[in-house]
């Protein structure tokens, strides 16, 4: 990426796919269940279930995660999660 150029998602759709969403929620729920601190106030949530907490963190866009999308030829692109959430409606 050169200075001043706009970021472009070249690999995959310009939004979070349902498979990426499931992987992120599952990974974050495991982290929370193993003792990682939640990134939001869990007292405001109806349940203390790690999956519910992870889903809410994803919905709020507060997870500091990047995705690495890879093509079969080995080309890849590292994309911050906030760019995938901000570029359209999230896949449910």
N, C-alpha and C positions, 0 to 999 in steps of 0.2 A: 504494500500500500504506500503510495507516494504522499508527500505532504500536500494537504489541501484537497485531496480527492475524497469523494464520498465512499463510505464502506458499501460493498455490494456482496450479498450472499450468493456465491457462485455454485455451491453444491447443495442440492436438496431444495425443498420448498422454503419460502421466506417466513415460515412460521414453525412453531414447535409441533412435531408430529405426535401422534398418540403413543407411539413406541418410546420416543424420547421422554415424553411426559411420565409414562409408567416407570421408566428406568430412573428418572430423577426422583420421583416420589418414593420409590422403593429404597433407593440408596439413602436418601435423607431420613426416611423413617428408621432405617437400620442404625444410622448414626445417632439419632435421638434416643432410640431404645438402648444403645450402648453407653449412654451418658453424655452425649454432646448437648450443649445448652441450646434451647430453642431460640430462634431469632425474633420471636414476638412474644407478647404477653399471653401466656396460656390460660390465665384466669378469665379471659374474655371468651374463650372457646367453650362450646357445650360439652366437649369430651377431651380427655387427656391422652387419647389414643395417638401414638406416634404417626400413624398414617394420616389422621385428620390434621395434625399439626403440620406435617410436611405438605399436604395439599394446600393448606392456608398460606404457608410461606411461599409456595409457588404462585398461588393466585395473587398475592400481594407483590410479587416480583422482587423479594428481598434476598433471594439466594445468590451468593457470589459464585456462580458456576459458569464454566465455559464448556461448550460441546465441540467435539472434534468429529467432523463429518468426513468420511473417507470414500473415495471412488475406488472401484476395482483395480485401476491402474496404479494406485499408490498416491495419487494426488489427494491432498487433504486441505481442509480449511478449519481454523479454530474460530468459533463464533460465541461471543458472550450471550448468556441466556437472556439478558435484558433486551438485546436486539431482536431476538425471536419473539419475545412476548410483546414488544412494542410495535411490531410490524404488521399486526393483524389480530384477528380474534383467535384465542387459544383453542386448540382442539380438545374437546371434552372426552 
